[in-house]
Amino acid sequence: MAVVTVPIAAMNLFQPMTGIRDVWADLYFAALPFLISFPIVLIASTFVGLPAHLLFNKWGRTNPKNYLLTGIGGGFLVCLLLLLAINAEAGFWICGLGAFSGAMTAFAWSKSLEPKDAS
């Protein structure tokens, strides 16, 4: 979403849509995707990612496939739970984006665990 909000906020600085320049409102609009996603990712990583990593490590099953499946499921469930918590009547398509985000987070996490080439 930042790909959308940052350019709109930048354009609004030069040609205000309302006729009034408000730099703070534009900065808030540009930062909004980060302000929303950061706490969600932090909480999901803490309550899904870390326990999954500890369990995989304990069981000797630290491989990218396990992390990826956990990320997909965790991202989907976190979005679903948030939508249910706010009594959303629509917008459940966003759970697919949650699954994708969880998969990318898990993929990056699993890649960071791979041994580095010593050359």
Residue frames as a rotation matrix with the C-alpha (Angstrom) as fourth column:
MET 1
0.560 0.828 0.000 0.00
0.828 -0.560 0.000 0.00
0.000 0.000 -1.000 0.00
ALA 2
0.212 -0.557 -0.803 2.95
0.299 -0.746 0.595 2.34
-0.930 -0.367 0.009 0.54
VAL 3
-0.714 -0.440 0.545 3.50
0.616 -0.024 0.787 2.21
-0.333 0.898 0.288 -3.22
VAL 4
-0.005 0.815 0.579 0.13
0.839 -0.312 0.447 3.94
0.545 0.488 -0.682 -3.51
THR 5
0.748 0.457 -0.482 0.10
0.661 -0.578 0.478 6.26
-0.060 -0.676 -0.734 -0.49
VAL 6
-0.058 -0.849 -0.524 3.60
0.593 -0.452 0.667 7.74
-0.803 -0.272 0.530 -0.81
PRO 7
-0.778 -0.243 0.580 3.15
0.624 -0.410 0.666 9.04
0.075 0.879 0.470 -4.39
ILE 8
0.222 0.919 0.327 -0.31
0.735 -0.378 0.563 10.40
0.640 0.116 -0.759 -3.58
ALA 9
0.645 -0.042 -0.763 1.08
0.646 -0.504 0.574 12.21
-0.408 -0.863 -0.297 -0.52
ALA 10
-0.452 -0.882 -0.131 3.97
0.612 -0.414 0.674 13.59
-0.649 0.225 0.727 -2.61
MET 11
-0.547 0.331 0.768 1.60
0.681 -0.357 0.639 14.83
0.486 0.873 -0.030 -5.33
ASN 12
0.529 0.829 -0.181 -0.62
0.762 -0.370 0.531 16.39
0.373 -0.419 -0.828 -2.69
LEU 13
0.047 -0.596 -0.802 2.33
0.733 -0.525 0.433 18.47
-0.679 -0.607 0.412 -1.47
PHE 14
-0.876 -0.481 0.008 2.60
0.336 -0.600 0.726 20.22
-0.345 0.639 0.687 -4.85
GLN 15
-0.659 0.748 0.079 -1.08
-0.375 -0.418 0.827 20.27
0.651 0.516 0.556 -5.83
PRO 16
-0.912 0.306 0.273 -3.27
-0.175 0.313 -0.934 19.92
-0.371 -0.899 -0.232 -2.74
MET 17
-0.721 0.689 0.077 -6.50
0.553 0.505 0.663 18.08
0.418 0.521 -0.745 -3.47
THR 18
0.141 0.805 -0.576 -8.37
0.985 -0.174 -0.002 20.13
-0.102 -0.567 -0.817 -0.90
GLY 19
0.544 -0.004 0.839 -6.74
0.338 -0.914 -0.223 23.45
0.768 0.405 -0.496 -1.83
ILE 20
0.774 -0.287 0.564 -4.97
-0.624 -0.496 0.604 23.54
0.106 -0.820 -0.563 1.55
ARG 21
0.046 -0.836 -0.547 -1.42
-0.241 0.522 -0.818 22.31
0.969 0.169 -0.177 2.10
ASP 22
0.700 0.111 0.705 -1.10
-0.714 0.124 0.689 20.17
-0.011 -0.986 0.166 5.20
VAL 23
-0.108 -0.877 -0.468 2.35
-0.763 0.375 -0.527 18.57
0.637 0.300 -0.710 5.39
TRP 24
-0.672 -0.161 0.723 1.55
-0.684 0.509 -0.522 16.60
-0.284 -0.845 -0.453 8.56
ALA 25
0.374 0.875 0.308 -1.56
-0.557 0.478 -0.680 15.05
-0.742 0.083 0.666 7.03
ASP 26
0.661 -0.201 -0.723 0.44
-0.663 0.293 -0.688 14.07
0.350 0.935 0.061 3.95
LEU 27
-0.473 -0.880 0.030 3.19
-0.758 0.390 -0.522 12.51
0.448 -0.270 -0.852 6.07
TYR 28
-0.372 0.439 0.817 0.59
-0.637 0.519 -0.570 10.64
-0.675 -0.733 0.087 8.10
PHE 29
0.698 0.685 -0.209 -1.07
-0.590 0.384 -0.710 9.37
-0.406 0.619 0.672 4.91
ALA 30
0.312 -0.675 -0.669 2.28
-0.712 0.300 -0.635 8.23
0.629 0.675 -0.387 3.48
ALA 31
-0.687 -0.676 0.268 3.28
-0.657 0.420 -0.626 6.48
0.310 -0.606 -0.732 6.74
LEU 32
0.125 0.866 0.485 -0.10
-0.977 0.191 -0.089 4.85
-0.170 -0.463 0.870 7.41
PRO 33
0.677 0.133 -0.724 0.71
-0.381 0.905 -0.190 1.48
0.629 0.404 0.664 5.78
PHE 34
-0.339 -0.885 -0.319 3.81
-0.007 0.341 -0.940 1.21
0.941 -0.316 -0.122 7.96
LEU 35
-0.640 0.151 0.753 1.94
-0.746 -0.355 -0.563 2.28
0.183 -0.923 0.340 11.10
ILE 36
0.469 0.873 0.135 -0.63
-0.882 0.470 0.027 -0.45
-0.039 -0.132 0.990 10.51
SER 37
0.701 -0.150 -0.698 1.58
-0.223 0.883 -0.414 -3.28
0.678 0.446 0.585 9.28
PHE 38
-0.314 -0.937 0.150 4.47
-0.483 0.022 -0.875 -2.95
0.817 -0.348 -0.460 11.74
PRO 39
-0.374 0.159 0.914 2.53
-0.902 0.167 -0.399 -3.94
-0.216 -0.973 0.080 14.89
ILE 40
0.734 0.679 -0.010 0.72
-0.656 0.705 -0.270 -6.74
-0.177 0.205 0.963 13.05
VAL 41
0.518 -0.622 -0.587 3.97
-0.215 0.569 -0.794 -8.22
0.828 0.538 0.161 11.72
LEU 42
-0.469 -0.718 0.514 5.69
-0.669 -0.092 -0.738 -7.80
0.577 -0.690 -0.437 15.08
ILE 43
-0.030 0.554 0.832 2.91
-0.909 0.330 -0.253 -9.59
-0.415 -0.764 0.494 16.97
ALA 44
0.882 0.389 -0.268 2.56
-0.470 0.769 -0.432 -12.34
0.038 0.507 0.861 14.35
SER 45
0.202 -0.892 -0.404 6.32
-0.328 0.327 -0.886 -12.95
0.923 0.311 -0.227 14.27
THR 46
-0.538 -0.414 0.734 6.44
-0.796 -0.038 -0.605 -13.09
0.278 -0.910 -0.309 18.05
PHE 47
-0.114 0.615 0.780 3.46
-0.772 0.439 -0.459 -15.38
-0.625 -0.655 0.425 18.57
VAL 48
0.926 0.377 0.030 3.67
-0.267 0.710 -0.652 -17.53
-0.267 0.596 0.758 15.41
GLY 49
0.660 -0.690 -0.297 7.18
-0.352 0.065 -0.934 -17.29
0.664 0.721 -0.200 13.97
LEU 50
-0.225 -0.818 0.529 9.29
-0.896 -0.041 -0.443 -17.60
0.384 -0.574 -0.724 17.10
PRO 51
0.128 0.283 0.951 7.40
-0.702 0.703 -0.114 -20.55
-0.701 -0.652 0.289 18.60
ALA 52
0.974 0.220 -0.059 7.42
-0.190 0.641 -0.744 -22.31
-0.125 0.736 0.666 15.21
HIS 53
0.369 -0.914 -0.166 11.16
-0.560 -0.077 -0.825 -21.75
0.741 0.398 -0.541 14.89
LEU 54
-0.277 -0.466 0.840 11.79
-0.958 0.199 -0.205 -23.10
-0.072 -0.862 -0.502 18.38
LEU 55
0.484 0.531 0.696 9.67
-0.459 0.831 -0.315 -26.19
-0.745 -0.167 0.646 17.68
PHE 56
0.942 -0.175 -0.285 11.30
-0.207 0.363 -0.909 -26.83
0.262 0.915 0.306 14.30
ASN 57
0.054 -0.984 0.169 14.72
-0.780 -0.147 -0.608 -26.44
0.623 -0.099 -0.776 15.90
LYS 58
-0.138 -0.036 0.990 13.82
-0.882 0.459 -0.107 -28.81
-0.451 -0.888 -0.095 18.74
TRP 59
0.642 0.511 0.571 12.43
-0.207 0.833 -0.513 -31.43
-0.738 0.211 0.640 16.34
GLY 60
-0.410 -0.887 0.212 15.32
0.086 0.194 0.977 -31.06
-0.908 0.419 -0.003 13.86
ARG 61
0.051 0.544 0.837 13.00
0.936 0.265 -0.230 -29.94
-0.347 0.796 -0.496 11.07
THR 62
0.208 -0.043 -0.977 14.39
-0.033 -0.999 0.037 -26.51
-0.977 0.024 -0.210 10.19
ASN 63
-0.634 -0.358 0.686 13.86
0.673 0.183 0.717 -26.47
-0.382 0.916 0.125 6.43
PRO 64
-0.957 0.192 -0.218 12.41
-0.257 -0.909 0.327 -23.81
-0.136 0.369 0.919 4.11
LYS 65
-0.549 0.800 -0.240 9.29
0.102 0.349 0.932 -25.90
0.830 0.487 -0.273 3.33
ASN 66
-0.165 0.484 -0.860 8.22
0.957 0.289 -0.021 -26.05
0.239 -0.826 -0.511 7.00
TYR 67
-0.680 -0.123 -0.723 8.81
0.401 -0.888 -0.226 -22.32
-0.614 -0.443 0.653 7.47
LEU 68
-0.947 0.304 -0.103 6.93
-0.253 -0.510 0.822 -21.51
0.198 0.805 0.560 4.27
LEU 69
-0.340 0.865 -0.369 3.88
0.435 0.493 0.754 -23.59
0.834 0.095 -0.543 5.18
THR 70
-0.202 0.212 -0.956 3.84
0.965 -0.125 -0.232 -22.11
-0.168 -0.969 -0.180 8.68
GLY 71
-0.860 -0.188 -0.475 4.13
0.143 -0.981 0.130 -18.58
-0.490 0.044 0.870 7.26
ILE 72
-0.782 0.623 -0.006 1.28
-0.101 -0.117 0.988 -19.15
0.615 0.773 0.154 4.82
GLY 73
-0.077 0.785 -0.614 -1.00
0.717 0.472 0.513 -20.59
0.693 -0.401 -0.599 7.50
GLY 74
-0.323 -0.120 -0.939 0.00
0.879 -0.406 -0.251 -18.06
-0.351 -0.906 0.236 10.12
GLY 75
-0.980 -0.075 -0.187 -0.44
0.002 -0.932 0.363 -15.07
-0.201 0.355 0.913 7.81
PHE 76
-0.534 0.844 -0.060 -3.85
0.068 0.113 0.991 -16.32
0.843 0.525 -0.118 6.70
LEU 77
0.027 0.575 -0.818 -5.02
0.873 0.385 0.300 -16.98
0.487 -0.722 -0.491 10.27
VAL 78
-0.635 -0.294 -0.714 -3.75
0.647 -0.708 -0.284 -13.68
-0.422 -0.642 0.640 11.67
CYS 79
-0.948 0.319 -0.001 -5.70
-0.254 -0.753 0.607 -11.75
0.193 0.576 0.794 9.01
LEU 80
-0.280 0.885 -0.372 -8.77
0.249 0.441 0.862 -13.91
0.927 0.149 -0.344 9.54
LEU 81
-0.137 0.188 -0.973 -8.65
0.984 0.141 -0.111 -13.38
0.116 -0.972 -0.204 13.31
LEU 82
-0.875 -0.201 -0.440 -8.24
0.273 -0.956 -0.108 -9.61
-0.399 -0.215 0.892 12.90
LEU 83
-0.770 0.638 0.004 -11.22
-0.291 -0.356 0.888 -9.46
0.568 0.683 0.460 10.54
LEU 84
-0.056 0.756 -0.652 -13.34
0.560 0.565 0.606 -11.55
0.827 -0.331 -0.455 12.90
ALA 85
-0.457 -0.201 -0.866 -12.25
0.880 -0.244 -0.407 -9.41
-0.130 -0.949 0.289 15.88
ILE 86
-0.907 0.118 -0.403 -13.54
-0.118 -0.993 -0.026 -6.24
-0.403 0.023 0.915 14.21
ASN 87
-0.104 0.934 0.343 -16.73
0.308 0.358 -0.881 -7.97
-0.946 0.014 -0.325 13.02
ALA 88
-0.691 -0.218 -0.689 -15.91
-0.534 -0.488 0.690 -7.34
-0.487 0.845 0.221 9.38
GLU 89
0.343 0.880 0.328 -18.70
-0.220 0.415 -0.883 -8.16
-0.913 0.231 0.336 6.98
ALA 90
0.989 -0.108 0.104 -16.47
0.125 0.207 -0.970 -8.11
0.083 0.972 0.219 3.90
GLY 91
0.544 -0.838 0.040 -12.84
-0.807 -0.536 -0.247 -7.90
0.228 0.102 -0.968 2.95
PHE 92
0.660 -0.268 0.702 -11.92
-0.276 0.782 0.558 -11.50
-0.698 -0.562 0.443 3.65
TRP 93
0.914 -0.383 0.132 -9.96
0.249 0.274 -0.929 -11.53
0.320 0.882 0.346 0.38
ILE 94
0.500 -0.755 0.423 -7.21
-0.733 -0.630 -0.257 -9.77
0.461 -0.181 -0.869 2.33
CYS 95
0.658 -0.250 0.710 -6.45
-0.403 0.680 0.613 -13.11
-0.636 -0.689 0.347 4.03
GLY 96
0.839 -0.376 0.392 -4.75
0.543 0.549 -0.635 -14.08
0.024 0.746 0.665 0.77
LEU 97
0.489 -0.676 0.551 -2.44
-0.209 -0.704 -0.679 -11.09
0.847 0.217 -0.485 1.15
GLY 98
0.533 -0.255 0.807 -1.82
-0.839 -0.034 0.543 -12.14
-0.111 -0.966 -0.232 4.74
ALA 99
0.830 -0.215 0.515 -0.86
0.182 0.977 0.115 -15.61
-0.527 -0.002 0.850 3.56
PHE 100
0.691 -0.595 0.411 1.48
0.452 -0.089 -0.888 -14.11
0.565 0.799 0.208 0.96
SER 101
0.437 -0.517 0.736 3.05
-0.627 -0.762 -0.163 -11.78
0.646 -0.390 -0.657 3.54
GLY 102
0.662 -0.153 0.734 3.49
-0.584 0.508 0.633 -14.65
-0.470 -0.848 0.247 5.98
ALA 103
0.861 -0.341 0.378 5.12
0.480 0.791 -0.380 -16.72
-0.169 0.508 0.844 3.24
MET 104
0.544 -0.679 0.492 7.57
0.135 -0.508 -0.851 -13.94
0.828 0.530 -0.184 2.37
THR 105
0.446 -0.353 0.823 8.45
-0.861 -0.418 0.288 -13.36
0.242 -0.837 -0.490 6.02
ALA 106
0.756 -0.119 0.644 8.98
-0.228 0.874 0.429 -17.09
-0.614 -0.472 0.633 6.56
PHE 107
0.830 -0.466 0.306 11.04
0.501 0.386 -0.774 -17.37
0.242 0.796 0.554 3.37
ALA 108
0.412 -0.690 0.595 13.32
-0.358 -0.723 -0.590 -14.51
0.838 0.030 -0.545 4.46
TRP 109
0.512 -0.175 0.841 13.62
-0.841 0.098 0.533 -16.02
-0.175 -0.980 -0.097 7.94
SER 110
0.860 -0.170 0.481 14.54
0.154 0.985 0.073 -19.46
-0.486 0.011 0.874 6.57
LYS 111
0.698 -0.632 0.337 17.13
0.367 -0.089 -0.926 -17.92
0.616 0.770 0.170 4.22
SER 112
0.415 -0.550 0.725 18.74
-0.713 -0.691 -0.116 -16.09
0.565 -0.469 -0.679 7.14
LEU 113
0.647 -0.121 0.752 19.30
-0.572 0.575 0.585 -19.45
-0.504 -0.809 0.303 8.87
GLU 114
0.947 -0.318 0.039 21.25
0.259 0.688 -0.678 -20.96
0.188 0.652 0.734 5.99
PRO 115
0.356 -0.895 -0.269 25.00
0.563 -0.025 0.826 -21.22
-0.746 -0.445 0.495 6.50
LYS 116
0.814 -0.142 -0.563 26.97
-0.428 -0.802 -0.416 -18.52
-0.393 0.580 -0.714 4.73
ASP 117
0.807 -0.583 0.091 29.65
0.459 0.524 -0.718 -19.38
0.371 0.621 0.690 2.18
ALA 118
0.697 -0.585 -0.415 33.05
0.306 -0.281 0.910 -18.88
-0.648 -0.761 -0.017 3.81
SER 119
0.143 -0.704 0.696 34.87
0.988 0.147 -0.055 -18.03
-0.064 0.695 0.716 0.56
